[in-house]
Amino acid sequence: MISPLLPERLLAAQAPAPSKARRLLIRVIGAPILLAALFAIVWLDYRFERVVAVRFLVAAASALGTVELLLMMRGRGHAVLFAPVVVLVAAPMLPWSWMLARPVAVAFLPAAALFVTCVLSLLVFRHGAFTVEAAALSIAAFAYMSLMNFACSPPPPVAEARFAWFILFAVAANKGSDMAAFVAGKSVGRHKMTPALSPNKTWEGAAAGGIVGTAAAFAVLRWTPIHADFARVPDWALLALALSVTIASQIGDLVESAFKRWADVKDSGRLLPEFGGILDMMDSFIVSVPVAFAGSVLLSRIFP
């Protein structure tokens, strides 16, 4: 089946698929470059002790990811809404207080409620043209992608000056798990974990990813400046938080795989060779960052 994300007129212009060795080389070289770019953006915020560059990055990535998700839904024949969903996902993530040089009232929650009300109203006023499925998928896309708002500000126990270390904690859990699971799955993986969703994922890879991701995330919490915000939290609780975020990252990856299986596409998009679309690159963060945020708040209250 032709992917709905790739117009038929572009199929003829596609280059031959690269060899397995070349695909692996692209990943080996490309992943460090992408991580270096991410760390450069995070460093800017760390240098000036404010959360600005990260919010621009998250807003841009979330907008593009939302477009890819909505295109998958349209490819299944559902006339989902585009502009209001993309705008309402990305707008709250922008650094409004910095851009306007004044505190900004929280107006996006009422806007989200108005959006849901309008979507439901369309079921009445555009009955037939706008289906229940289209309404449900529009709201689901908005709710799912809006979870990235948790990557735009530090949880209450973390000082804004140390927010960069919170991002590093999330990256360590996600990418540590992802890379270890990929290597272990390819080398020693035997038992398929979810063959219906992701045939290449194995229980051996998931276990290796869980160990490496948890260890990397715990190391950030324990031996970087962010530990000052968790000074009263015992090591076993920090380890539990790291493990929870790592497991959530693996679940997030499988959630996006479920969307792609439903849409019958291999990648969410074709923005980056061998990496797929933006949504393919941020899928694990969509679920794990809210877990990291909520877990941090919970630990700060249990161990004040």
MARTORTI-776304 format. One line per 8 residues: number of its first residue (from 0); for each residue y, x, z of C-alpha. Coordinates in Angstrom, 2 decimals. Example, Ala and Ser with C-alpha at 12.3 -4.5 7.8 and 13.67 -1.06 7.14 Angstrom:
0 = -4.50/12.30/7.80; -1.06/13.67/7.14
! end
This chain:
0 = 0.00/0.00/0.00; 3.47/1.29/-0.88; 5.62/1.93/2.15; 8.48/-0.58/2.43; 10.71/2.31/3.50; 10.31/4.07/0.16; 11.69/2.27/-2.92; 9.29/2.25/-5.85
8 = 11.81/3.92/-8.13; 11.66/7.03/-5.94; 7.89/7.39/-6.08; 7.99/9.13/-9.44; 10.46/11.66/-8.10; 8.26/12.65/-5.18; 7.14/16.25/-5.12; 3.42/17.01/-4.75
16 = 2.22/16.91/-1.16; 2.48/20.37/0.45; -0.68/22.17/1.48; -2.03/21.98/5.02; -0.94/25.58/5.71; 2.57/24.86/4.48; 2.81/21.69/6.57; 1.77/23.65/9.65
24 = 4.31/26.38/8.83; 7.09/23.79/8.51; 6.21/22.43/11.94; 5.96/25.86/13.57; 9.35/26.92/12.21; 11.10/23.55/12.30; 10.26/22.51/15.86; 11.99/25.52/17.52
32 = 15.04/25.04/15.29; 15.33/21.38/16.24; 14.86/22.19/19.94; 17.48/24.95/19.70; 19.96/22.47/18.19; 19.22/20.02/21.02; 19.73/22.68/23.67; 23.01/23.74/22.04
40 = 24.30/20.18/22.34; 23.12/19.91/25.95; 24.71/23.30/26.72; 28.10/22.00/25.57; 27.98/19.28/28.19; 26.73/21.75/30.80; 29.55/24.15/29.93; 32.27/21.51/30.39
48 = 30.46/19.56/33.15; 30.67/16.19/31.44; 28.34/13.94/29.42; 29.91/13.68/25.98; 27.95/15.59/23.33; 24.64/14.15/24.52; 25.98/10.60/24.30; 27.11/11.15/20.69
56 = 23.67/12.57/19.86; 21.78/9.71/21.53; 24.01/7.10/19.89; 23.52/8.59/16.41; 19.76/9.02/16.82; 19.35/5.54/18.28; 21.33/3.94/15.45; 19.21/5.68/12.81
64 = 16.02/4.89/14.71; 17.03/1.24/14.93; 17.60/1.12/11.18; 14.13/2.57/10.58; 12.55/0.05/12.95; 14.37/-2.88/11.33; 13.36/-1.66/7.87; 9.73/-1.66/8.99
72 = 10.17/-5.24/10.16; 11.79/-6.25/6.87; 8.95/-4.57/5.05; 6.67/-7.07/6.73; 8.74/-9.88/5.26; 10.89/-10.79/8.29; 14.63/-11.28/7.67; 15.72/-9.52/10.86
80 = 19.41/-8.99/11.64; 20.82/-5.55/10.89; 24.48/-4.94/11.68; 24.71/-6.65/15.08; 21.50/-5.03/16.32; 22.46/-1.49/15.23; 26.01/-1.80/16.59; 24.95/-3.24/19.94
88 = 22.29/-0.57/20.37; 24.57/2.38/19.63; 27.97/1.24/20.94; 27.19/1.40/24.68; 25.89/4.95/24.27; 29.19/6.39/23.05; 31.41/8.22/25.60; 34.12/5.55/25.76
96 = 35.69/6.84/28.96; 36.16/10.25/27.36; 37.41/8.89/24.01; 39.92/6.48/25.58; 40.83/8.79/28.49; 40.34/5.96/30.97; 37.47/4.22/32.70; 35.93/1.47/30.61
104 = 34.72/-1.77/32.13; 31.07/-2.61/31.60; 31.41/-5.19/28.82; 28.22/-4.53/26.91; 25.92/-6.60/29.11; 27.90/-9.79/28.36; 27.95/-8.74/24.70; 24.17/-8.40/24.74
112 = 23.83/-11.84/26.33; 26.12/-13.26/23.64; 24.03/-11.56/20.96; 20.81/-13.14/22.24; 22.55/-16.53/22.43; 23.77/-16.21/18.84; 20.31/-15.16/17.61; 18.79/-18.22/19.24
120 = 21.55/-20.40/17.77; 20.66/-19.18/14.29; 17.25/-20.77/14.76; 19.07/-24.10/14.78; 21.84/-23.59/12.23; 19.76/-21.55/9.76; 16.48/-23.32/10.30; 14.01/-22.28/7.67
128 = 15.95/-19.26/6.40; 15.95/-17.60/9.83; 12.52/-17.86/11.43; 11.31/-17.65/15.00; 9.55/-14.39/14.11; 12.78/-12.89/12.73; 14.68/-13.91/15.87; 12.01/-12.49/18.19
136 = 11.79/-9.22/16.27; 15.61/-8.82/16.19; 15.78/-9.22/19.97; 12.73/-6.98/20.47; 14.26/-4.20/18.34; 17.49/-4.42/20.33; 15.71/-4.34/23.70; 13.34/-1.52/22.70
144 = 15.97/0.82/21.28; 18.46/0.04/24.08; 16.12/1.81/26.50; 17.71/5.06/25.26; 20.79/4.14/27.29; 18.97/5.76/30.20; 19.43/9.11/28.45; 23.23/8.74/28.44
152 = 24.04/9.19/32.12; 22.48/10.91/35.12; 20.51/8.83/37.63; 22.38/8.36/40.95; 20.81/11.36/42.77; 21.71/13.79/39.96; 25.24/15.18/39.80; 26.98/14.93/36.43
160 = 27.40/18.71/36.38; 23.60/19.05/36.49; 22.81/16.30/33.96; 21.80/18.96/31.42; 18.91/19.89/33.68; 17.80/16.26/33.83; 17.68/16.27/30.01; 15.72/19.53/30.12
168 = 13.29/17.90/32.56; 12.70/15.04/30.09; 12.34/17.42/27.14; 9.86/19.59/29.06; 7.67/16.59/29.90; 7.81/15.14/26.39; 7.60/18.18/24.16; 5.36/20.15/26.49
176 = 2.89/17.28/26.42; 3.27/16.72/22.68; 2.71/20.33/21.63; -0.19/20.92/24.03; -1.87/17.68/22.97; -1.49/18.62/19.28; -3.00/22.10/19.74; -5.82/20.97/22.05
184 = -6.59/17.94/19.90; -6.91/20.08/16.78; -8.97/22.82/18.45; -11.25/21.13/20.99; -10.60/17.41/20.57; -13.79/15.40/20.15; -13.32/11.97/21.70; -10.85/9.64/19.99
192 = -8.42/8.01/22.38; -6.98/5.16/20.29; -8.60/5.33/16.83; -7.05/2.02/15.78; -3.50/3.27/16.45; -3.58/7.03/16.10; -6.87/8.49/14.80; -5.79/12.09/15.45
200 = -5.22/11.63/19.18; -8.05/12.61/21.48; -8.72/12.38/25.20; -9.00/16.17/25.34; -5.56/16.51/23.77; -4.10/13.90/26.11; -5.51/15.73/29.14; -4.16/19.08/27.97
208 = -0.81/17.51/27.17; -0.71/15.87/30.57; -1.35/19.16/32.35; 1.14/21.22/30.34; 3.84/18.53/30.27; 3.52/17.88/34.00; 3.62/21.59/34.82; 6.67/22.19/32.63
216 = 8.54/19.17/33.99; 7.69/20.07/37.61; 8.92/23.62/37.02; 12.31/22.26/35.92; 12.57/19.98/38.97; 11.49/22.71/41.37; 13.07/25.91/40.11; 16.31/24.99/38.34
224 = 19.68/23.86/39.74; 18.63/20.18/39.60; 16.45/20.86/42.65; 19.64/20.64/44.72; 19.66/16.89/43.99; 16.02/16.56/45.11; 16.16/18.96/48.04; 14.68/16.40/50.47
232 = 11.90/15.35/48.11; 8.54/17.02/48.84; 6.77/18.91/46.09; 3.93/16.38/45.82; 6.45/13.63/45.05; 8.18/15.79/42.42; 4.77/16.46/40.90; 4.05/12.72/40.84
240 = 7.37/12.11/39.08; 6.61/14.80/36.50; 3.14/13.34/35.89; 4.53/9.79/35.54; 7.11/10.88/32.96; 4.49/12.85/31.02; 2.11/9.87/30.89; 5.01/7.62/29.87
248 = 5.83/10.01/27.02; 2.29/9.69/25.66; 2.44/5.91/25.97; 5.79/5.91/24.15; 4.23/7.80/21.27; 1.44/5.23/21.02; 3.88/2.31/21.19; 5.63/3.57/18.07
256 = 2.23/4.13/16.45; 1.53/0.44/17.08; 4.75/-0.49/15.26; 3.79/1.71/12.31; 0.26/0.33/12.12; 1.67/-3.18/12.15; 4.13/-2.25/9.37; 1.43/-0.30/7.48
264 = 3.49/2.89/7.15; 2.59/6.49/7.95; 6.07/7.58/9.09; 9.04/5.59/10.31; 11.18/7.34/7.70; 11.44/10.44/5.52; 14.52/12.11/6.95; 12.84/15.41/7.89
272 = 9.88/16.90/5.99; 6.66/16.88/8.03; 8.47/15.36/11.03; 8.81/11.86/9.63; 11.78/9.75/10.61; 14.14/9.81/13.56; 12.05/7.20/15.36; 8.98/9.44/15.02
280 = 10.87/12.20/16.83; 12.28/10.12/19.68; 9.44/7.66/20.29; 8.14/9.32/23.44; 11.64/9.50/24.95; 12.23/5.75/24.52; 9.60/4.99/27.18; 9.65/8.16/29.29
288 = 13.39/8.50/29.91; 13.65/5.10/31.68; 10.65/6.14/33.80; 12.38/9.45/34.64; 15.59/7.61/35.52; 13.88/4.95/37.67; 11.59/7.51/39.32; 14.56/9.71/40.25
296 = 16.38/6.77/41.82; 13.22/5.71/43.70; 12.64/9.19/45.14; 16.27/9.47/46.24; 15.87/6.25/48.22; 12.48/7.08/49.71; 13.66/10.57/50.73; 17.42/10.14/51.37
! end
